């Protein structure tokens, strides 16, 4: 019964149960390699890392099971659509790993184990190279700088010399009054020359603003990246 479910109607040949098991196990091993690469090359989600091991096995088995069966193919497509719309959108990196997993599972399902192995090794090496070289990573990220000053202090150029000393570039993006109008809060976007001297920069700003509040941090971004 099991062997009849995995009969290849396109080629007329019968895929034995044990061959199907070999394909599925191979896809699982390659999925484990992909998952390990994911955990070594960026932020890690425990559940997603485990899913990367299981997903190619499921794709491989589904491809084998629905081969040549139009009705089963439509049913599987509908099931995948439901999963898609009930899932949160991931980052571009996670979506890339999902397609990576599916590609390997499909290659295993059609018996191209060597091709699946080559693709896995090649793409995993690319990810490791990107991580080691910092490819695509900005060396000096833009930060938000908020400085509180007394209302009697002219903010137009009081920090210019410090910006020239510690930053690549700076831009005043917002000014608002605070504490019942007795103080100003200045909002800057700055790109530091060297993050190691961030404390020195803040300390010198504090000597200019009377030791009032100074906040320096990353610009707020949506955690879900867009493709």
C-alpha positions in Angstrom: 0.0 0.0 0.0 2.8 2.4 0.9 4.7 1.7 -2.3 1.6 2.3 -4.4 1.3 5.8 -2.9 4.7 6.8 -4.1 4.5 5.5 -7.6 5.9 7.9 -10.1 3.2 8.3 -12.9 5.4 10.6 -15.0 8.2 8.1 -15.6 6.3 4.9 -15.2 8.8 3.7 -12.6 8.0 2.7 -9.0 9.8 4.6 -6.2 10.3 2.0 -3.5 9.5 2.7 0.2 13.1 2.5 1.2 14.2 4.9 -1.5 11.6 7.4 -0.3 12.9 7.0 3.2 16.5 7.7 2.0 15.3 10.8 0.3 13.4 12.0 3.4 16.3 11.3 5.8 18.8 13.0 3.5 16.6 16.1 3.3 16.4 16.1 7.1 20.2 15.9 7.4 20.6 18.8 5.0 17.9 20.7 6.9 20.0 20.2 10.1 23.0 21.8 8.3 20.8 24.7 7.1 19.5 25.2 10.7 23.0 25.2 12.1 24.0 27.8 9.5 21.0 29.9 10.5 22.0 29.8 14.2 25.5 30.8 13.4 24.7 33.8 11.2 22.4 36.1 13.0 19.6 36.5 15.5 18.2 33.1 16.4 14.6 31.9 17.0 14.5 28.5 18.7 11.3 27.5 17.1 12.3 28.6 13.7 15.7 26.8 14.0 13.8 23.6 14.7 11.4 24.2 11.9 14.3 24.4 9.5 15.2 20.8 10.3 11.7 19.5 9.8 10.5 21.5 6.9 12.6 19.9 4.1 11.5 16.5 5.3 7.8 17.5 5.0 8.3 19.1 1.6 10.1 16.0 0.3 7.4 13.6 1.6 4.6 15.8 0.2 6.3 16.1 -3.2 6.6 12.3 -3.3 3.1 11.7 -2.2 1.3 14.0 -4.6 3.4 13.2 -7.6 1.0 13.0 -10.6 -2.1 13.3 -8.4 -3.9 16.5 -9.4 -6.5 16.3 -6.6 -3.9 15.9 -3.9 -1.8 18.7 -5.3 -4.7 21.1 -5.1 -5.5 20.0 -1.5 -1.9 20.5 -0.4 -1.8 24.0 -2.1 -4.9 24.9 -0.1 -3.4 23.7 3.2 -0.2 25.7 2.6 -2.3 28.8 1.8 -4.1 28.5 5.2 -0.7 28.2 7.0 0.6 31.3 5.2 -2.3 33.5 6.2 -2.2 32.3 9.8 1.5 33.0 10.2 3.3 36.2 11.1 5.5 37.7 8.4 9.1 37.0 9.1 12.2 38.9 8.2 13.7 38.7 4.8 16.5 36.5 6.2 13.9 34.0 7.6 11.9 34.0 4.4 15.2 33.3 2.5 15.9 30.3 4.7 12.4 29.0 4.2 12.8 29.0 0.4 16.3 27.5 0.9 14.7 24.6 2.9 11.9 24.1 0.3 14.4 24.0 -2.5 16.5 21.3 -0.8 13.3 19.3 0.0 12.2 19.4 -3.6 15.6 18.4 -4.9 15.6 15.4 -2.6 12.0 14.5 -3.6 13.0 14.1 -7.3 16.0 12.1 -6.4 18.6 14.8 -7.0 20.5 14.2 -3.8 23.9 15.3 -5.1 22.3 18.6 -6.4 20.7 19.1 -3.0 24.0 18.6 -1.2 25.9 20.9 -3.5 23.2 23.7 -3.1 23.2 23.3 0.7 27.0 23.5 1.0 27.3 26.4 -1.4 24.5 28.6 0.1 25.6 27.8 3.7 29.2 28.8 2.8 27.8 32.1 1.3 25.9 32.8 4.5 29.0 32.2 6.7 31.1 34.4 4.4 28.6 37.2 4.7 28.6 36.9 8.5 32.4 36.8 8.8 33.0 39.7 6.5 30.0 41.8 7.7 28.7 42.1 4.1 25.9 44.7 3.9 26.4 45.9 7.5 26.7 49.6 8.1 29.9 50.3 10.0 28.5 53.5 11.6 24.8 53.3 12.3 22.7 56.4 12.7 21.7 57.0 16.3 19.2 59.2 18.0 20.6 61.8 20.3 18.3 63.7 22.7 19.7 66.5 24.8 17.9 68.5 27.4 19.0 72.1 27.9 17.8 75.1 29.9 15.6 77.6 28.1 18.1 80.4 28.4 20.8 78.4 26.5 21.2 79.1 22.8 21.2 75.7 21.1 22.0 76.9 17.6 25.7 76.2 17.7 26.6 75.3 21.2 27.5 71.6 20.4 29.0 72.2 16.9 32.6 71.6 18.0 31.7 68.4 19.7 29.9 67.2 16.7 32.9 67.9 14.5 35.1 66.0 16.9 33.0 62.9 17.5 30.6 62.5 14.5 30.7 61.9 10.8 27.5 63.8 10.4 24.7 65.3 12.5 21.3 66.7 11.9 18.9 68.5 14.2 15.5 66.9 13.5 13.3 68.2 16.4 13.1 70.8 19.1 10.4 70.7 21.8 9.8 72.4 25.1 9.5 70.4 28.3 9.1 70.8 32.0 6.4 73.5 31.7 8.4 75.3 29.1 11.5 75.8 31.3 13.7 73.5 29.2 14.2 72.4 25.6 14.7 68.9 24.3 16.8 68.7 21.2 16.6 65.7 18.9 19.5 64.9 16.6 20.4 62.1 14.2 24.1 61.5 14.5 26.6 59.1 13.0 29.5 58.6 15.3 33.1 58.4 14.1 33.9 55.6 16.6 31.5 53.9 19.0 34.3 53.5 21.5 34.2 57.2 22.3 30.5 57.5 22.8 30.8 57.9 26.6 33.4 60.7 26.1 31.0 62.4 23.7 28.1 62.2 26.1 30.3 63.4 29.1 31.3 66.5 27.1 27.7 67.2 26.1 26.7 67.0 29.8 29.3 69.7 30.7 27.6 72.0 28.2 23.9 71.4 29.2 24.4 71.6 32.9 24.4 67.9 33.5 20.8 67.5 32.4 19.4 64.4 30.6 21.3 63.1 27.6 20.0 60.0 25.7 21.8 58.3 22.9 20.6 55.1 21.2 19.7 53.4 17.9 17.0 54.8 15.7 13.7 52.9 16.2 13.0 50.5 13.4 10.3 47.9 12.7 11.7 44.5 13.7 10.0 43.0 10.6 12.2 43.8 7.7 10.7 44.4 4.3 11.8 42.5 1.2 
